[in-house]
Amino acid sequence: MNQKKLISIALLAVGIILLAASLAMDFSGSGNPMRGPMLIIGIIAFFAGLYFFPTEKHHRKIVYIIFLFPLLFTFGVTVIIPLVLGIGYSFTDWTGIRFTQFVGFANYTSMFSDPAFIYSILITFVFVVMNIVLVNVIAFLLALLCTSKIKGEGFFRAAYFLPNLIGGIVLGYIWQFVFNNVIINMTGGISLLSKSRSAMIAIVVVYIWQYAGYIMLIYVTGLTQVPKDVLEAAQIDGANAVETLFNIKIPMIASTVTICTFLTLTSAFKQFDVNMALTNGAGSVPNFMGNYLSNGTQMLALNIYNTAIAKNSYALGQAKAVLFFIILAIVSLIQVRVSNKREVEM
Amino acid sequence: MKRKALATTLAAVMALGLAACGGGSSASTAAGGDAASTAASTAASTAAAPAASSGDYDLRLVNGKIEVDAQLKELAAAYEAETGVKVQIESMGGGIDIQGTLKGYYQADNMPDIFVNGGDTDFANWEGLLVDMKDEAWVSDTEAAYVDAKGQVLGFPYTTEAIGLAYNADILEKAGIDPATITTPAAMKSMFETIDAKKDELGLTAVIGYCAEATNLYWSTGNHLFGIYEDGGLKRDDTTYFDMLSDGGKIDEARFAKYAEMIALFNQYSDPALLVSGTYDQQILNFASGKYAFVTQGSWIGATMTSDDKEAYEAAGSFKVGMLPYAFEDGIDTIQTNSPSWWAVFNNDNADKAKAFLAWCAGDAGQKILVEKAGFISPFTSCKYIAADPFAQTIADYTAAGKTSAWHWLGNKEGLAQNALGVVYQDFASGGLDTEGFCKAVAQVCAQYYAS
């Protein structure tokens, strides 16, 4: 027993030393080609030591930690560290390359005095509301169609879902071509994309086209899971198709509705790729809070991106991103809370 | 016991997986390198050895002109054949934000050795990270190198470009117009009217190919055309209007009003099919096909006309082209010429190799390819090659006559064209603003943009 303890402590020590040495080399910018293998061997040795550590009490916990580690590590590297760094950068004058000083809340105060940004927030909310309603209604209708035992049901399901498999950027460029070369002939030679309002409508149309098929599939799953006996009972009681739909089917798939609302809500908020490829935020607003704005179709995510990249204000963009994170977190929390309540009632 | 054995096996598998993932990158690079050196025959094995840094190249150049991608690769191949140093060309095209991408590369520790920089704002990003090339021999051979405020030579000039009202010389001749007489707004207007009246006879779709689409072509209106207001007709070192703009986004009202009249003229006589929804490709293709008498793009379209649009251009008779001054005020008789961007050397271990490559580019062998193949108009006085580019002659003529202005829009506040001006031009073109409203809106967006 004692020997085992000794071995495990030795392994732990070797692992920690290797880890520390390789990390030190990394931060000091050493080009030693052995630092990668050292890091890996260090991690393995550390966990081996941990695993073989002779303890009855904590063994189970140790195993959990070992199995969770890959996920936690990835989560930390790709989510937690960038989040913390990002919040940190939002208080500096970071240029994307380096920063020279901390500026406190200056970035946060300046973004609220920028009419273009306030406009972006507003149209994002409008876009989100429009999309939640339209995407869900259209997707639900499509789902009804695809569960109504019409001919070629499988084909329709696949066809409606297909746009979702095309990447947003590609889709944006395809539709840009369609709007500027085909639909232009029906709108009197003026492209829908050249005016802010019609361009927003164009974005909504493309977004529905992309997303409704995906939501439809979820509704289809929900509808097919409505118990047959309930439907049969309704039929025997003399309910027609409309009554069955409103009194049986929709209440039975209430949880699906919640899931779909949640999905459309967050994805519409984060809308970026179609917006960028289709209009890149361009569009004029003659008079908003006394200013002429040129970002008539620029939604929040794109505004953040443009602030950082095109206007070269990385720190300001970062501050906006923090606000974006807070808004999304609040919206998601409310949504989860509401949906939990409803499911309990069910 | 059995369970424990299973758990151990699983843990071991996981550990192995982790090791494989972590070790993967270095292993594959090594493998790639091996394969490359084996393939490169035994004789070249010595040359492949110094590629210690990364991958299978020695130098990496980020090029901002995607239209000459193939030609630059040819340049790299010639350099490799001569010196054994392999240069990888990475081209980024028009609409891509090159500085943003480069910053990403910087964060990822993946900086190219040579990269393109477009002017003061770009160079300011990389302050202290670039190599001062003042001791290089080519510096004395050109006046177009980028020199910063401290006197450091940071940018290697590789071409000269010109912005003027490009015209189809054959059509002007047929319409009986002498380009040399167009130096006043009145002359320009009557010329447009004359050509418009003979449109069918000359086989034109429209008088001028002007695109004010704001999503993909904001750079044409917001940078190049706005740059005409900033520098049109001025002496090369005159920065009056640029300085005004830099000082809180001020616009000279009188000058801009005259300039706006010219843009209104373009709106009136342009091809309505492309005015607010066209793309660069369509615009150039139509000009190359002889459907427009004028196009509001600079000399870089020569490369497009003779490569991508070659067939259409030949079908239209490979007509002669030239450039007119954008004469929005009486007496403007200059076109604008400048280096559009420069190649800067990143300060890393490869800096000496990069400098050697640039020195070679400035020399006879490099210039031959850059000028004759890529169609660049050489900024070096010792260069004896003449580009086959359709616009080379007109640029040479204006330069010889001393009738050139510089351009300073490269120093405009970053993103001004994309985030502010492009949309105003589009709004004006689509009829959302009248001429007066256009002047006001430009003044307003500039003031706002410089204030924030």
Interface residues (C-beta under 8 A of the other chain):
Chain A: P33 G36 P37 L39 I40 I41 I43 I44 F47 A48 Y51 V63 I66 F67 P70 T95 G96 I97 S110 D114 Q176 F179 N180 N181 I184 G189 I190 S191 L193 S194 K195 L278 T279 N280 G281 A282 G283 S284 P286 N291 Y292 S294 N295 G296 N306 A308 I309 A310 K311 N312 Y314
Chain B: A7 A11 M14 A15 L18 A19 G22 G23 S25 S26 D97 Q99 G100 K103 Y106 Q107 T121 N125 W126 L129 E213 A214 T215 N216 Y218 P272 A273 V276 S277 G278 T279 E414 G415 Q418 N419 A420 L421 G422 V423 V424 Q426 D427 S430 G432 L433 K440 A441 Q444 V445 Q448 S452
